[in-house]
Amino acid sequence: MKKVLIIEDDNNIAELERDYLKLNGFGTDIEEDGEDGLRKALSGAYDVVIVDLMLPGRDGYQIIKAIRKRAEIPVIVVSARSEDIDKIRGLDCGADDYLTKPFSPSELVARVKSHIGRYERLKGKQVSREIVSRRGLEIDTASHKVLVRGSEVALTAKEYELLFFLASNPNIVFSKQHIFDTIWGSDYYGDIATVAVHIQKIRKKIERDPSNPELIETLWGTGYRFNA
């Protein structure tokens, strides 16, 4: 049974999430305090973490950052904050998805299933070892390590999947829609703008000068390509 950790201090919302997840075969735990929620999230016992942003003890942004330093499991934000700046900040911290309140419980379940499936497929691809080496960038599919000029950088599961896709298809221009459909899939309910957000995050980690990228190029009006 797949297990989901819900870090949410609103009991009504937490119990709604729990009930729908249980109906769909997931084991669930609820934690109201951010500090305690982080400890559970890092225990290795969960396949997905659902986290609110406003929490006692430690806020959701801090929790996401701390998880990303040690784990790659999918993290889904469920928050009343609906402004673009909040969504961008959540994704920039390392969240894989962002859902605003009020939300459809069935949509939340669909996103949980989607992220678990993609995470498992991504891990499965790493059984056979492959090293992708491009202009000082190395991607090791077995260890899931990414090295930039010899130094390891930490990527979220989606960042890794997107970077691997582009680096494995060098000098080919892909539209945002093509990237969105390939990496997130048709069952993803989010906005295509997430492509640009993730590209920006990756550039900050791999480019010498993110404002003048040399590896992941933007072709205005067309899309992106990995310059090999």
C-alpha positions as CSV (number, residue, x, y, z in Angstrom):
1,M,0.0,0.0,0.0
2,K,1.3,3.4,-1.0
3,K,1.5,5.9,1.9
4,V,0.8,9.6,1.9
5,L,1.7,12.1,4.6
6,I,-0.6,15.1,5.0
7,I,0.9,18.1,6.8
8,E,-2.1,20.3,7.4
9,D,-3.3,22.2,10.5
10,D,-6.9,22.6,9.3
11,N,-8.6,19.4,10.5
12,N,-11.5,19.6,8.2
13,I,-9.3,19.8,5.1
14,A,-6.9,17.2,6.4
15,E,-9.7,14.7,7.1
16,L,-11.3,15.4,3.7
17,E,-7.9,14.6,2.0
18,R,-7.4,11.5,4.1
19,D,-10.9,10.1,3.5
20,Y,-10.6,10.4,-0.3
21,L,-7.1,9.0,-0.3
22,K,-8.2,6.0,1.8
23,L,-11.2,5.4,-0.6
24,N,-8.6,5.1,-3.3
25,G,-6.4,2.6,-1.5
26,F,-3.8,4.9,0.1
27,G,-2.5,4.7,3.6
28,T,-2.5,8.2,5.1
29,D,-1.1,9.9,8.2
30,I,-1.9,13.5,9.3
31,E,0.4,15.8,11.1
32,E,-0.7,19.3,12.1
33,D,2.7,20.8,13.2
34,G,5.3,21.7,10.6
35,E,8.3,20.5,12.7
36,D,6.7,17.2,13.4
37,G,5.5,16.9,9.9
38,L,9.0,17.4,8.5
39,R,10.4,14.6,10.8
40,K,7.8,12.2,9.5
41,A,8.4,13.3,5.9
42,L,12.1,12.4,6.2
43,S,11.5,9.0,7.8
44,G,11.4,7.3,4.5
45,A,7.9,5.8,5.2
46,Y,5.9,7.8,2.6
47,D,5.5,7.9,-1.1
48,V,4.0,11.4,-1.4
49,V,3.9,14.4,0.9
50,I,1.0,16.8,0.8
51,V,1.8,20.1,2.6
52,D,0.1,23.3,3.4
53,L,2.2,26.5,3.4
54,M,0.9,28.2,6.6
55,L,1.7,25.9,9.4
56,P,2.7,26.2,13.1
57,G,6.3,25.3,14.0
58,R,7.7,25.5,10.5
59,D,6.1,26.8,7.3
60,G,5.5,24.8,4.1
61,Y,8.3,26.5,2.2
62,Q,10.9,25.5,4.9
63,I,9.5,21.9,4.9
64,I,9.8,21.6,1.1
65,K,13.4,22.9,1.1
66,A,14.4,20.5,3.9
67,I,12.8,17.5,2.2
68,R,14.6,18.4,-1.1
69,K,18.0,18.3,0.6
70,R,17.5,14.7,1.6
71,A,14.7,13.1,-0.5
72,E,13.2,13.0,-4.0
73,I,9.7,11.9,-3.2
74,P,6.9,13.9,-4.8
75,V,5.7,16.9,-2.8
76,I,2.3,18.5,-3.5
77,V,1.4,21.9,-2.1
78,V,-2.3,22.4,-1.1
79,S,-2.7,26.0,-0.1
80,A,-5.2,28.9,0.1
81,R,-2.6,31.1,-1.5
82,S,-3.5,31.4,-5.1
83,E,-1.2,34.2,-6.3
84,D,1.3,33.3,-9.0
85,I,4.2,34.5,-6.8
86,D,3.2,31.9,-4.2
87,K,3.0,29.2,-6.8
88,I,6.3,30.1,-8.2
89,R,7.9,30.3,-4.8
90,G,6.5,26.9,-3.9
91,L,7.8,25.3,-7.1
92,D,11.1,27.1,-6.7
93,C,11.5,25.6,-3.2
94,G,11.2,22.1,-4.8
95,A,7.5,21.3,-4.8
96,D,6.4,19.1,-7.7
97,D,2.8,20.4,-7.9
98,Y,0.6,23.1,-6.5
99,L,-3.1,22.9,-5.8
100,T,-5.2,25.9,-4.5
101,K,-8.0,25.7,-2.0
102,P,-10.9,25.1,-2.4
103,F,-10.0,22.1,-4.5
104,S,-11.6,19.0,-5.9
105,P,-10.7,15.9,-3.7
106,S,-10.8,13.7,-6.8
107,E,-8.3,16.0,-8.6
108,L,-6.0,15.7,-5.6
109,V,-6.2,11.9,-5.7
110,A,-5.5,12.0,-9.5
111,R,-2.4,14.1,-9.0
112,V,-1.1,11.9,-6.2
113,K,-1.5,8.8,-8.4
114,S,0.1,10.6,-11.4
115,H,3.2,11.7,-9.3
116,I,3.7,8.3,-7.8
117,G,3.5,6.7,-11.2
118,R,6.0,9.1,-12.7
119,Y,8.4,8.9,-9.8
120,E,8.4,5.1,-10.0
121,R,8.9,5.1,-13.8
122,L,11.8,7.5,-13.3
123,K,13.4,5.2,-10.7
124,G,12.8,2.2,-12.9
125,K,14.7,3.9,-15.8
126,Q,17.7,4.0,-13.6
127,V,18.3,0.3,-13.3
128,S,20.5,0.2,-16.5
129,R,23.3,2.7,-16.1
130,E,23.7,5.5,-18.6
131,I,26.0,8.5,-18.4
132,V,24.9,11.6,-20.4
133,S,27.8,14.0,-20.7
134,R,27.3,17.4,-22.3
135,R,29.6,20.5,-21.9
136,G,30.6,20.0,-18.3
137,L,27.3,18.4,-17.4
138,E,27.1,14.8,-16.4
139,I,23.9,12.9,-15.7
140,D,24.2,9.4,-14.1
141,T,20.9,7.6,-14.6
142,A,21.9,4.8,-12.1
143,S,22.7,7.0,-9.2
144,H,20.4,9.9,-10.2
145,K,23.4,12.2,-9.7
146,V,23.9,15.4,-11.7
147,L,27.4,16.9,-11.8
148,V,28.1,20.4,-13.1
149,R,31.8,20.9,-13.8
150,G,32.6,18.2,-11.3
151,S,30.3,19.4,-8.5
152,E,27.0,17.6,-7.6
153,V,23.8,19.6,-7.8
154,A,20.5,18.7,-6.2
155,L,17.5,18.5,-8.5
156,T,13.8,17.6,-7.8
157,A,12.4,14.6,-9.6
158,K,10.7,16.8,-12.2
159,E,13.8,19.0,-12.7
160,Y,15.9,15.8,-13.2
161,E,13.4,14.3,-15.7
162,L,13.2,17.6,-17.7
163,L,16.9,18.1,-17.8
164,F,17.5,14.5,-18.8
165,F,15.0,14.7,-21.6
166,L,16.6,17.9,-23.0
167,A,20.2,16.7,-22.6
168,S,19.3,13.3,-24.2
169,N,18.0,15.1,-27.2
170,P,20.6,17.8,-27.9
171,N,20.2,20.5,-30.4
172,I,16.5,19.7,-31.0
173,V,14.0,22.4,-30.4
174,F,11.0,21.4,-28.3
175,S,7.9,23.6,-27.8
176,K,6.6,24.2,-24.3
177,Q,3.5,22.1,-25.2
178,H,5.7,19.2,-26.3
179,I,7.8,19.4,-23.1
180,F,4.6,19.7,-21.0
181,D,3.0,16.7,-22.6
182,T,6.2,14.6,-22.3
183,I,7.2,15.4,-18.8
184,W,3.9,16.1,-17.1
185,G,1.6,14.1,-19.3
186,S,-2.0,14.6,-20.4
187,D,-3.3,13.6,-17.0
188,Y,-1.7,16.5,-15.3
189,Y,-4.1,19.3,-14.3
190,G,-1.5,22.1,-14.0
191,D,-0.6,25.1,-16.1
192,I,1.8,24.9,-19.0
193,A,3.6,27.8,-17.4
194,T,5.2,25.3,-15.1
195,V,7.6,24.5,-17.9
196,A,9.2,27.9,-17.8
197,V,9.3,27.9,-14.0
198,H,11.2,24.5,-14.0
199,I,13.6,25.7,-16.8
200,Q,14.4,28.8,-14.7
201,K,15.1,26.6,-11.7
202,I,17.3,24.2,-13.6
203,R,19.3,27.1,-15.1
204,K,20.0,28.5,-11.7
205,K,21.6,25.2,-10.8
206,I,23.6,24.3,-14.0
207,E,24.4,27.5,-15.8
208,R,27.4,29.7,-15.2
209,D,25.2,32.8,-15.7
210,P,21.5,31.9,-15.6
211,S,20.6,35.2,-17.1
212,N,22.6,34.3,-20.2
213,P,22.2,30.5,-20.5
214,E,24.6,28.5,-22.6
215,L,23.2,25.0,-22.1
216,I,19.4,25.4,-22.2
217,E,18.6,28.0,-24.8
218,T,15.3,29.8,-25.3
219,L,14.1,30.2,-28.9
220,W,11.5,32.9,-28.5
221,G,8.1,31.9,-29.9
222,T,9.3,28.4,-30.5
223,G,10.6,26.7,-27.4
224,Y,13.7,25.3,-25.8
225,R,16.8,23.3,-26.8
226,F,19.8,21.9,-25.1
227,N,22.9,23.4,-26.8
228,A,25.5,20.6,-27.1
